[in-house]
Amino acid sequence: MSERSEIDQLQTELVEKARELGFASIGFADAHDDPRMAERLSAWLEAGHHGSMGWMERDPAVRSGPQGMWPEARSVIALGANYAPADNPLNAAEPEDRARISVYAQGQDYHDVLKKALKALARWLVAETEKRGLGETRMKLFVDTAPVMEKPLAQRAGLGWQGKHTNLVSMGHGSWLFLAAVYTTLPFTPDGPHEDRCGSCRACQDACPTDAFPHAYTIDARRCISYLTIEHSGPIPEEFREAMGNRIYGCDDCLSVCPWNKFASSAAANRAFLPRAELVRPALADLLQLDDAGFRALFSKSPIKRIGRDRFVRNCLIAAGNSGEGALLAQVEPLLSDPDPVVAEAAQWAAARLMHTAPVPSSRT
């Protein structure tokens, strides 16, 4: 068998191995840089749409594509793991004394889960390459922790297309895919890019509570609830507080309304991403009482842990202020003197909104 045939056979078996390790989707692309990707990123940064995410400004040459990071790369293996929810996340808007946590953060931290699976896939690929006499293969593995543009690469590899909400959309998995990428020195056959199937639909744009899409395919992170609750460290701008509702970590609205989700099956989701019972509509009253130790214990092995207790409680206070539940004043008032000034300010805002809804004590005669 020729070397090309061996590589083609290896590529076929690699697809099956990836599925065995929990990946629902896999595709291949060549490792060239795409100038259009660099141009779009530059325009987005110049418009200030990245907000305080200064790390997006670093290493622009590296973000331009695989060659910018690693000139030895010849192929990109793009992978997706399904985390489709069993219920529509929009149903979590009620009751208002309960909190909404983004679907992706209700299970295990996807960084840890996918990194473990990628390492197993890499070990298998190295062993198979040696067994077939294809020489040494080198790889770099990425799960949202390096200057790698996973979404454009996934589109180039045929996994789906970047929708008008800027996230990847898959014909088979809707908007519910975690993405990972492998750069390798192996010359795999590219699958070809996926065409855009959004058409005239603008459901995601219309659904955004804070009007974070200045136009299709562009998001202004400074207006996005996911950015405000996760990346933003200061006080939440008052113009967005009411629109946050009971969302305390992320927002799924633009993903939830995508029509392509009707093809996404929660039964096919990686079991590691199934929601923990205590993170499905948790009571705001309980979350507001978390100290640092309690926060760390509750969110062990969760992506939520990375924002820290103070930012998390800030978010919960905004949700409390939006709840109309005067009974929550009992948990809000102790936070008026919180050592963190951002938490204390959010508590003042929440208390002022809840004051007129607080239950009036019955008088004794």
C-alpha positions as CSV (number, residue, x, y, z in Angstrom):
1,M,0.0,0.0,0.0
2,S,1.3,3.5,-0.9
3,E,2.0,6.1,1.7
4,R,-1.0,8.1,0.5
5,S,-3.3,5.1,0.8
6,E,-2.0,4.5,4.3
7,I,-2.7,8.1,5.3
8,D,-6.2,7.9,3.8
9,Q,-6.9,4.7,5.7
10,L,-5.6,6.3,8.9
11,Q,-7.8,9.3,8.4
12,T,-10.9,7.0,8.0
13,E,-10.0,5.2,11.2
14,L,-9.2,8.4,13.0
15,V,-12.8,9.5,12.5
16,E,-14.1,6.4,14.1
17,K,-11.7,6.8,17.0
18,A,-12.7,10.4,17.6
19,R,-16.4,9.3,17.8
20,E,-15.4,6.5,20.2
21,L,-13.8,9.2,22.5
22,G,-17.0,11.3,22.6
23,F,-16.7,13.6,19.7
24,A,-19.9,14.0,17.7
25,S,-18.3,15.7,14.7
26,I,-14.9,15.7,13.0
27,G,-13.5,17.3,9.9
28,F,-10.2,18.1,8.2
29,A,-8.7,21.2,6.7
30,D,-5.4,22.2,5.3
31,A,-3.2,24.3,7.5
32,H,-2.9,27.5,5.4
33,D,-3.6,30.9,6.9
34,D,-6.6,32.8,5.8
35,P,-6.0,36.5,5.3
36,R,-9.8,37.2,5.5
37,M,-9.9,35.8,9.0
38,A,-7.1,38.2,10.1
39,E,-8.9,41.1,8.4
40,R,-12.2,40.4,10.1
41,L,-10.5,40.0,13.5
42,S,-8.7,43.3,13.0
43,A,-11.9,45.2,12.1
44,W,-13.6,43.7,15.1
45,L,-10.8,44.8,17.4
46,E,-10.6,48.3,15.9
47,A,-14.3,48.8,16.6
48,G,-13.7,48.0,20.2
49,H,-16.2,45.1,20.2
50,H,-13.9,43.0,22.4
51,G,-14.5,45.2,25.4
52,S,-11.9,44.6,28.1
53,M,-10.7,41.3,26.6
54,G,-7.2,42.6,26.0
55,W,-5.9,39.2,25.3
56,M,-7.7,39.2,22.0
57,E,-5.3,42.0,20.9
58,R,-2.2,40.0,21.5
59,D,-0.5,37.8,18.9
60,P,-2.5,38.9,15.8
61,A,-0.1,37.0,13.5
62,V,-0.7,33.8,15.5
63,R,-4.5,34.3,15.3
64,S,-4.3,34.6,11.5
65,G,-4.2,30.9,11.1
66,P,-2.2,27.7,11.8
67,Q,0.9,28.8,10.0
68,G,1.2,31.9,12.1
69,M,1.4,29.7,15.2
70,W,3.2,26.7,13.9
71,P,4.7,26.7,10.3
72,E,5.3,22.9,10.4
73,A,1.5,22.2,10.5
74,R,0.1,20.6,7.4
75,S,-3.4,19.7,8.5
76,V,-6.0,20.8,11.0
77,I,-8.3,18.3,12.7
78,A,-11.5,20.1,13.8
79,L,-13.6,18.4,16.4
80,G,-17.0,19.1,18.0
81,A,-18.6,17.6,21.1
82,N,-22.4,17.7,21.4
83,Y,-23.9,19.3,24.5
84,A,-27.5,19.7,23.3
85,P,-29.8,20.3,26.3
86,A,-32.9,18.1,26.9
87,D,-35.1,21.2,27.4
88,N,-35.2,24.6,25.7
89,P,-33.1,27.0,27.9
90,L,-35.6,29.7,27.3
91,N,-37.9,27.8,29.6
92,A,-35.6,28.7,32.6
93,A,-36.8,32.3,32.7
94,E,-39.3,31.3,35.3
95,P,-39.6,31.3,38.3
96,E,-37.8,34.6,38.9
97,D,-36.4,33.6,42.3
98,R,-34.4,31.0,40.5
99,A,-31.2,31.6,38.5
100,R,-30.4,30.8,34.9
101,I,-27.0,29.3,34.2
102,S,-25.9,28.8,30.6
103,V,-26.3,25.2,29.4
104,Y,-22.6,24.7,28.7
105,A,-21.7,25.5,32.3
106,Q,-24.2,23.1,34.0
107,G,-22.1,20.0,33.6
108,Q,-18.4,19.3,33.8
109,D,-15.8,21.8,32.6
110,Y,-15.6,21.2,28.9
111,H,-11.9,22.3,28.9
112,D,-11.0,19.3,31.1
113,V,-13.3,16.8,29.3
114,L,-12.1,17.7,25.8
115,K,-8.5,18.0,26.7
116,K,-8.5,14.5,28.1
117,A,-10.2,13.1,25.0
118,L,-7.7,15.0,22.7
119,K,-4.7,13.6,24.5
120,A,-6.1,10.0,24.1
121,L,-6.7,10.7,20.4
122,A,-3.2,12.0,20.0
123,R,-1.6,9.0,21.7
124,W,-3.7,6.7,19.4
125,L,-2.6,8.7,16.3
126,V,1.1,8.6,17.2
127,A,1.0,4.8,17.8
128,E,-0.9,4.2,14.6
129,T,1.5,6.4,12.6
130,E,4.5,4.5,13.9
131,K,2.8,1.1,13.3
132,R,2.1,2.0,9.6
133,G,5.7,3.2,9.1
134,L,4.6,6.8,8.3
135,G,7.5,8.3,10.3
136,E,7.2,10.8,13.2
137,T,4.1,12.8,13.6
138,R,3.9,15.9,15.7
139,M,0.8,17.6,17.0
140,K,-0.5,20.6,19.0
141,L,-3.8,20.3,20.8
142,F,-6.2,23.2,21.5
143,V,-9.4,23.6,23.6
144,D,-10.2,27.3,23.8
145,T,-7.0,28.1,25.7
146,A,-4.7,29.4,23.0
147,P,-4.9,32.1,20.2
148,V,-6.6,29.7,17.8
149,M,-9.8,30.7,15.9
150,E,-11.7,27.5,16.3
151,K,-14.9,28.6,14.7
152,P,-13.5,29.6,11.3
153,L,-11.3,26.5,11.3
154,A,-14.3,24.3,12.0
155,Q,-16.2,25.9,9.1
156,R,-13.2,25.3,6.8
157,A,-13.2,21.6,7.9
158,G,-16.9,21.2,7.2
159,L,-18.3,20.9,10.7
160,G,-20.8,23.7,10.1
161,W,-20.8,27.4,9.5
162,Q,-20.5,30.6,11.6
163,G,-24.1,31.8,12.0
164,K,-25.3,35.3,12.3
165,H,-24.8,34.9,16.1
166,T,-21.1,34.3,15.3
167,N,-21.2,30.8,16.8
168,L,-20.9,27.6,14.8
169,V,-24.1,26.1,13.5
170,S,-24.2,22.4,12.5
171,M,-26.9,20.8,10.3
172,G,-26.9,17.8,12.7
173,H,-26.2,19.4,16.1
174,G,-27.6,22.9,15.8
175,S,-25.8,25.5,17.9
176,W,-24.7,23.0,20.6
177,L,-21.1,22.1,19.9
178,F,-18.0,22.5,21.9
179,L,-15.0,22.9,19.6
180,A,-11.5,21.6,19.7
181,A,-8.6,21.5,17.2
182,V,-5.5,19.6,16.5
183,Y,-2.6,20.9,14.3
184,T,-0.6,18.0,12.9
185,T,2.3,17.4,10.5
186,L,0.3,14.7,8.8
187,P,-1.1,15.6,5.3
188,F,-4.7,14.6,5.7
189,T,-7.2,15.2,2.8
190,P,-9.3,18.3,3.5
191,D,-13.1,17.9,3.7
192,G,-13.8,21.4,2.2
193,P,-15.6,24.3,3.8
194,H,-19.3,24.2,4.8
195,E,-21.6,26.6,3.1
196,D,-23.7,29.2,5.1
197,R,-27.2,28.0,5.6
198,C,-28.6,31.0,7.6
199,G,-30.4,32.4,4.6
200,S,-32.7,35.3,5.5
201,C,-33.3,34.1,9.1
202,R,-32.5,36.6,11.8
203,A,-34.0,34.8,14.8
204,C,-30.8,35.0,16.8
205,Q,-30.4,38.7,16.2
206,D,-34.0,39.5,17.2
207,A,-33.8,37.3,20.3
208,C,-30.8,39.1,21.9
209,P,-32.0,40.8,25.1
210,T,-29.4,43.5,24.9
211,D,-29.2,44.1,21.1
212,A,-25.6,42.9,21.0
213,F,-25.5,42.3,17.2
214,P,-24.8,45.6,15.4
215,H,-25.3,43.6,12.2
216,A,-25.4,39.9,11.1
217,Y,-22.2,37.9,11.8
218,T,-20.8,40.6,14.2
219,I,-21.2,40.7,18.0
220,D,-20.4,43.6,20.2
221,A,-19.2,41.8,23.3
222,R,-19.7,44.9,25.4
223,R,-23.5,44.4,25.1
224,C,-23.5,40.6,25.4
225,I,-24.8,39.1,28.6
226,S,-22.3,36.3,28.4
227,Y,-19.5,38.8,28.3
228,L,-21.0,40.9,31.1
229,T,-21.5,38.0,33.4
230,I,-18.3,36.2,32.7
231,E,-15.5,38.4,31.2
232,H,-16.4,41.8,32.6
233,S,-15.0,42.4,36.1
234,G,-16.4,45.8,37.1
235,P,-20.0,46.9,37.8
236,I,-22.6,45.8,35.3
237,P,-23.6,48.9,33.3
238,E,-27.1,49.9,34.4
239,E,-28.5,50.0,30.9
240,F,-28.1,46.2,30.7
241,R,-29.2,45.2,34.2
242,E,-32.9,44.7,33.7
243,A,-32.3,42.9,30.4
244,M,-30.2,40.4,32.3
245,G,-33.3,39.1,34.1
246,N,-32.3,36.0,36.1
247,R,-29.2,35.1,34.0
248,I,-26.2,34.8,36.3
249,Y,-23.7,33.1,34.1
250,G,-23.8,33.4,30.3
251,C,-26.8,33.6,28.0
252,D,-28.3,31.0,25.6
253,D,-31.0,33.1,23.9
254,C,-29.4,33.5,20.5
255,L,-28.4,29.8,20.4
256,S,-31.8,28.6,21.7
257,V,-33.9,30.2,18.9
258,C,-31.8,28.8,16.0
259,P,-34.1,26.8,13.8
260,W,-31.3,24.3,13.1
261,N,-31.6,23.1,16.7
262,K,-34.5,20.9,15.7
263,F,-31.9,18.5,14.4
264,A,-29.9,18.5,17.6
265,S,-30.5,15.5,19.8
266,S,-29.8,15.6,23.6
267,A,-29.5,11.8,23.5
268,A,-26.4,12.2,21.5
269,A,-24.7,14.6,23.9
270,N,-21.6,13.7,25.7
271,R,-22.7,12.4,29.2
272,A,-20.0,14.5,30.8
273,F,-22.0,17.6,29.9
274,L,-25.3,16.5,31.5
275,P,-26.4,19.1,34.0
276,R,-25.7,18.8,37.7
277,A,-29.0,18.9,39.5
278,E,-27.9,21.7,41.8
279,L,-27.0,23.9,38.8
280,V,-30.4,23.7,37.1
281,R,-32.5,26.7,38.2
282,P,-30.7,27.1,41.6
283,A,-32.3,29.3,44.2
284,L,-31.0,32.8,44.3
285,A,-31.4,32.9,48.1
286,D,-28.9,30.1,48.4
287,L,-26.4,31.5,45.9
288,L,-26.4,35.0,47.6
289,Q,-25.1,33.4,50.8
290,L,-22.0,31.9,49.2
291,D,-18.6,32.8,50.7
292,D,-15.4,32.1,48.9
293,A,-15.0,28.5,50.3
294,G,-18.7,27.7,49.6
295,F,-18.4,29.1,46.1
296,R,-15.3,26.9,45.3
297,A,-16.9,23.8,46.8
298,L,-20.1,24.2,44.8
299,F,-18.4,24.9,41.5
300,S,-15.5,22.4,41.7
301,K,-14.8,21.0,38.2
302,S,-17.1,23.7,36.7
303,P,-16.1,26.4,34.3
304,I,-18.0,28.9,36.6
305,K,-15.2,28.6,39.2
306,R,-12.9,30.7,37.1
307,I,-14.9,34.0,37.5
308,G,-14.5,33.9,41.3
309,R,-17.0,34.4,44.1
310,D,-17.2,38.2,43.9
311,R,-18.1,38.4,40.2
312,F,-20.6,35.6,40.6
313,V,-22.4,37.1,43.6
314,R,-22.5,40.4,41.7
315,N,-24.4,38.6,39.0
316,C,-26.7,37.0,41.5
317,L,-27.5,40.4,43.0
318,I,-28.5,41.8,39.6
319,A,-30.8,38.8,39.2
320,A,-32.2,39.4,42.7
321,G,-32.9,43.0,41.9
322,N,-34.8,41.9,38.8
323,S,-36.8,39.2,40.6
324,G,-39.4,41.3,42.3
325,E,-39.1,38.9,45.3
326,G,-39.0,41.1,48.4
327,A,-38.1,38.1,50.5
328,L,-34.6,38.1,49.0
329,L,-33.8,41.3,50.9
330,A,-32.8,39.1,53.8
331,Q,-29.9,37.8,51.7
332,V,-29.2,41.0,49.9
333,E,-28.8,43.4,52.9
334,P,-25.8,41.6,54.4
335,L,-24.0,42.2,51.1
336,L,-24.4,46.0,51.4
337,S,-21.2,46.0,53.5
338,D,-19.3,43.4,51.4
339,P,-15.5,44.0,51.2
340,D,-15.7,44.0,47.4
341,P,-17.0,47.4,46.3
342,V,-18.5,46.0,43.1
343,V,-20.5,43.5,45.1
344,A,-21.6,46.2,47.6
345,E,-22.7,48.5,44.8
346,A,-24.8,45.7,43.2
347,A,-26.3,45.0,46.6
348,Q,-27.4,48.6,46.9
349,W,-29.0,48.5,43.5
350,A,-30.8,45.3,44.3
351,A,-32.0,46.4,47.7
352,A,-33.4,49.7,46.2
353,R,-35.4,47.7,43.7
354,L,-36.6,45.1,46.2
355,M,-37.5,47.5,49.0
356,H,-41.0,48.2,47.8
357,T,-41.7,44.5,47.3
358,A,-40.6,43.3,50.7
359,P,-43.3,41.7,52.8
360,V,-44.7,43.9,55.5
361,P,-44.5,42.4,59.0
362,S,-47.9,41.8,60.5
363,S,-48.7,44.1,63.5
364,R,-49.7,42.7,66.8
365,T,-52.7,44.1,68.6
